[in-house]
Amino acid sequence: MVRIAEARKMRSLGSSYACLEFLSYQSLQRCLVSGTAKGKSKIKGSQPLKRSKVTTNKGTGSGDSNQKEGGPRKKSEFDELVDECLALTSPIRFLKHKEKAREAEREKMGLKSKGSDYAGLAKKYSRVLMRKHRARQAAESAFLRCKKEAIEALPEGLKAAALVPNLTPFPAN
């Protein structure tokens, strides 16, 4: 409404230069640009930053913290409900025969999936596989060391026959 009235005044002024001067003055008055964001004050170097502070009630230090003069504090209904919800066990899932066998195998390996997420299970399974791999490598290296010692103990005639490589694979289990 005010702008329309100002525009009518400008028409009456006639000169475009006066009109421009008036409009620039009006925009400066209304649209003042400050160096900081709206609502923020400039921070001086010596002033500490303002942060929201969380107040804590400090006890007197005497007596048990759970007990006051009237005896033990009674939990509110909401607190009891929250504790009850947190203590609930997860419902038992219906598992098919195949899934039951898989769960039994996981438990045998030490992978209990109760309450674990998939990433946690994957990490545990990876650890189990690495443990098995290390055990297999240790068994294989012990076997090869024993074989080498046994060959060294043989007489010369049998040693040549024993050095022929055995190409049967190492047993998986």
N, C-alpha and C positions, 0 to 999 in steps of 0.2 A: 504494500500500500504506500509506504514511504517512498519507495523507489519510483513509483509511477508519478507521484507528486514532484519528485526531484527531476524526473525526465521532462515534465511539463515546464518546470522552471528553466531548464536548459534551452528549450525551444524558444522561450521568451527572451533569453539572453542573446541569442542570435549568433554570436561568434563561436566558432568551433574550438578556438584556443581556450577560451574561458570555460567552455564545457569540459574539455579535457583536463584542465587544471582542477576544476571542482571534483570531477570523478576520481582523479588520482588522490586528491586530498581525502575524499570520503573512503576510498579503499584502504588508505594508510590508517585512518582512524579505526576502521572496523577490523582489518586483517593484520594486526600488528604481529610481526614474526619475531619470536624470541629465540635465544640461542639454545634453549632447552625444550624438552617435550612438554606438552600441556600438563600442568599440575605438578611438575617436578621443579624443585629448587636447585640452584647451582650448589655443588658440594665444594666447600673450601678445603684446602689441603690439611689444615690442622684439625678439622672436625672429624670425629669418628662416624662411620656409616650407621644409619639408623636401621636396626633390625628388630623384628618382632621378638619379644622375649617371652619364654615360657616360664611361668613362675611355678616353683615347687614348694610344697609345704615341708619344712624340715621338722622332724620330730624333736622332742625334748631330750631324747637319748636315754631316758630311764625307763626300765620295764620292757616288756615284750612289745614289738611293733604291732602285732595282731590284736593285742588286748588293750582295752581302754578301761576306764574306771568301772564300767558296767559289765565287764566280762568280755567274752569273745564276740566279735562283730558278726551279726547274722547277715548272710548273703541275701541280696535282693532276689526277687523272683526272676528277673532278667538274667542275672549272673548265673543262677542255678540252671536256667534253660540253656544258656550259652555253654556252660560246662558239660551239660548232658549231651548237647549236640556234638561237641568236640570229642567226647569220649565214645560215641557210637561206633560200632564196628560196621564194616561194609557188608552188605547183604551177600549171601552165598550165591554164586553164579551157577546156573545149570550148565554142565559141561557134557559134551558127547563123549563117547568112549575114546575116540582118537585124541580129543583135547585133554582128557584125564590122563592118558598115557604120556602125553607131551608135558603136562604139569608135573607128573611124577618124575620124569627124566630131568626136568629143570631143577626140581628140589634135590634130586640126587647129586646134581652138579653144584648145588649151592646157590641156585638162582630162585629165590622165593619172590614171586611177583605180587605178593600181597601189599598193596599200597604203593607200589613202585610205578613210575611212569615208564614209557617206552625207552626214553633216552637212558635212564638209569639201568634198565634191564639190558640194553645193548652194551653199556659199559661193563656191566658184570659179566655178560656172556663173552665179551672180548677178553676180559681178564682170565676167565676159565680156559678159553681156547689157547691163550698164550701160555698158561701154566701147563696145559697138556703138551703143547709144542715143545716147551723147554724140557719137560720130562722125557719126551720121545728123543730129542736131540742128545740128552745126557745118556740115555740107554744105548743109542746108536754109537756114540763116541766110545762108551765103555766097551761095547761089543768089539769095535774095531781095534781098540787098544789091546784087549785080551787076545784077539786073533793074531795081532802082530807079535805079542810076547810068546804065544804058542809056536808061531812059525820060527822065531829066533831059537827056541829050545830044541827044534827038530834037527836031526843029522842032515848033512849036505845032500844026500840022495833024495830024501823026502822033502827037503826045503824047496827044491825046484818044482816039484809037483804041487806043493801047497801054494806057491806063488801064482798059479794060474787063477785068474779072477773068478769069483763066484758071482754070477749075474742075477741070482734070485733076489727079488726085492725084500727089503727089511719088512717084517710083519707089522701091520698097521696097529694091532692091539697088543 
